[in-house]
Amino acid sequence: MRLIRRWFIAGLVVLLPVIVTIWALAFGFNLLDGLWRSLLPHLIGRYVPGVGALLTVTLTVAVGAVATNVIGRRLIGWGESLLERIPVVRSVYSTAKQIVDVLAGGQKAAFQRVVLVEYPRRGLYAVGFVTSTDAPAAATEAVGEELWSVFVPTAPNPTSGWVAMLPKSQCRVVDISVDEAFRYIISGGVLTNSTPRRPGSAPRPGRAEPVTGQTTGSS
């Protein structure tokens, strides 16, 4: 029985990533293809699996081509200004656009610095991402020191979490990339960087250089 259980666990380790990958691809394909499911019978007379996904990809490429030229940017800007005049649509569209800009790397300062913050109590550290080093002036004046906006995601779903304005002295910048930090969070701490940089060596490409002389603040 022990041997069978060992084989079963080994099989799960091999098959689960394959199954998850196939499921994700099938989900994405069905999502793209389903956008045209009700329209295809009116356009070509019947529904053909795969045509909807092809049309979605083609439309996305076409919109991207238009958005990269001067006239296209003006048309998109005009459309955005029109949407921002509609009360309910304005809030939904602006929020969605900001999220997409951050995830797509449109805002260069977003999620480019990984820090450790003491949470939920002193002596315990959580991984966070500096989203802004320019806190509101009123908040900075009230605290009396420079504040950073830090997003602390939850594991294993980093799309949820909480945002806090922390004093810069309480943010410990660590020498890992954003991608490594996300992998660490999603895996629940299983995937870690096994090759730390030696003291005095040059920083690795795409990594943030730790702030020297920085200490953790206390409250």
For each residue, the residues with C-beta under 8 A, 3 or more apart:
1: 4 5
2: 5 6
3: 6 7
4: 1 7 8
5: 1 2 8 9
6: 2 3 9 10
7: 3 4 10 11
8: 4 5 11 12
9: 5 6 12 13
10: 6 7 13 14
11: 7 8 14 15
12: 8 9 15 16
13: 9 10 16
14: 10 11 17 18
15: 11 12 18 19
16: 12 13 19 20
17: 14 20 21
18: 14 15 21 22
19: 15 16 22 23
20: 16 17 23 24
21: 17 18 24 25
22: 18 19 25 26
23: 19 20 26 27
24: 20 21 27 28
25: 21 22 28 29
26: 22 23 29 30
27: 23 24 30 31
28: 24 25 31 32
29: 25 26 32 33 50 53
30: 26 27 33 34
31: 27 28 34 35
32: 28 29 35 52 53 56 57
33: 29 30 36 37 49 50 51 52 53 56
34: 30 31 37 52
35: 31 32 52 56
36: 33 39 40 51 52 55 56
37: 33 34 40 47 52
38: 41
39: 36 42 43
40: 36 37 43 44 46 47 48 51 52
41: 38 44 45 46 47
42: 39
43: 39 40
44: 40 41 48 51
45: 41
46: 40 41
47: 37 40 41 51
48: 40 44 51
49: 33 52
50: 29 33 53 54
51: 33 36 40 44 47 48 54 55
52: 32 33 34 35 36 37 40 49 55 56
53: 29 32 33 50 56 57
54: 50 51 57 58
55: 36 51 52 58 59
56: 32 33 35 36 52 53 59 60
57: 32 53 54 60 61
58: 54 55 61 62
59: 55 56 62 63
60: 56 57 63 64
61: 57 58 64 65
62: 58 59 65 66
63: 59 60 66 67
64: 60 61 67 68
65: 61 62 68 69 72
66: 62 63 69 71 72 75 76
67: 63 64 72 73 76
68: 64 65 72 73
69: 65 66 72 73
70: 73 74
71: 66 74 75
72: 65 66 67 68 69 75 76
73: 67 68 69 70 76 77
74: 70 71 77 78
75: 66 71 72 78 79
76: 66 67 72 73 79 80
77: 73 74 80 81
78: 74 75 81 82
79: 75 76 82 83
80: 76 77 83 84 93 97
81: 77 78 84 85
82: 78 79 85 86
83: 79 80 86 89 90 93
84: 80 81 90 93 94
85: 81 82 90
86: 82 83 89 90
87: 90 91
88: 91 92
89: 83 86 92 93
90: 83 84 85 86 87 93 94
91: 87 88 94 95
92: 88 89 95 96
93: 80 83 84 89 90 96 97
94: 84 90 91 97 98
95: 91 92 98 99
96: 92 93 99 100
97: 80 93 94 100 101
98: 94 95 101 102
99: 95 96 102 103
100: 96 97 103 104 106
101: 97 98 104 106 107
102: 98 99 105 106 107 110 111
103: 99 100
104: 100 101
105: 102 108 110
106: 100 101 102
107: 101 102 110
108: 105 112
109: 112 131 132 133
110: 102 105 107 131
111: 102 129 130 131 151 178
112: 108 109 130 178 208
113: 129 130 173 208
114: 127 128 129 130 173 174 176 177 178 180 181 208
115: 127 128 129 130 148 150 171 172 173 174
116: 125 126 127 128 171 172 174
117: 125 126 128 150 152 164 166 170 171 172
118: 121 122 123 124 125 126 170 216
119: 124 125 126 152
120: 124 126
121: 118 124
122: 118 218 219
123: 118
124: 118 119 120 121
125: 116 117 118 119 172
126: 116 117 118 119 120 152
127: 114 115 116 152 153 181 184 185
128: 114 115 116 117 150 151 152 153 171
129: 111 113 114 115 150 151 152 153 178 181
130: 111 112 113 114 115 133 148 149 150 171
131: 109 110 111 149 150 151 163
132: 109 135 148 149
133: 109 130 146 148 149 168
134:
135: 132 139 140 146 147 148 149 165
136: 139 140
137: 140 141
138: 141 142
139: 135 136 142 143 147 165
140: 135 136 137 143 144 145 146 147
141: 137 138 144
142: 138 139
143: 139 140 147 167
144: 140 141
145: 140 167 168 169
146: 133 135 140 167 168
147: 135 139 140 143 165 166 167 168
148: 115 130 132 133 135 165 166 167 168 171
149: 130 131 132 133 135 163 164 165
150: 115 117 128 129 130 131 163 164 165 166 171
151: 111 128 129 131 161 162 163
152: 117 119 126 127 128 129 161 162 163 164
153: 127 128 129 157 158 159 160 161 185
154: 157 158 160 161 185
155: 158 185 186 188 189
156: 185 186 187 188
157: 153 154 160 186
158: 153 154 155 161 182 185 186
159: 153
160: 153 154 157
161: 151 152 153 154 158
162: 151 152
163: 131 149 150 151 152
164: 117 149 150 152
165: 135 139 147 148 149 150
166: 117 147 148 150 170 171
167: 143 145 146 147 148 170 171 217
168: 133 145 146 147 148 171 214
169: 145 214 215 216 217
170: 117 118 166 167 216 217
171: 115 116 117 128 130 148 150 166 167 168 214
172: 115 116 117 125 210 214 216
173: 113 114 115 208 209 210 211 214
174: 114 115 116 208 210
175: 196 197 203 204 207 208 209 210
176: 114 180 181 184 193 207 208
177: 114 180 181 206 207 208
178: 111 112 114 129 181 182
179: 182 183
180: 114 176 177 183 184 193
181: 114 127 129 176 177 178 184 185
182: 158 178 179 185 186
183: 179 180 186 187 191
184: 127 176 180 181 187 189 191 192 193
185: 127 153 154 155 156 158 181 182 188
186: 155 156 157 158 182 183 191
187: 156 183 184 190 191
188: 155 156 185
189: 155 184 192
190: 187
191: 183 184 186 187
192: 184 189
193: 176 180 184 196
194:
195:
196: 175 193
197: 175 201 203 204 207
198: 201
199:
200:
201: 197 198
202:
203: 175 197 207 208 209
204: 175 197 207
205:
206: 177
207: 175 176 177 197 203 204
208: 112 113 114 173 174 175 176 177 203
209: 173 175 203
210: 172 173 174 175 214
211: 173 214
212:
213:
214: 168 169 171 172 173 210 211
215: 169
216: 118 169 170 172
217: 167 169 170
218: 122
219: 122
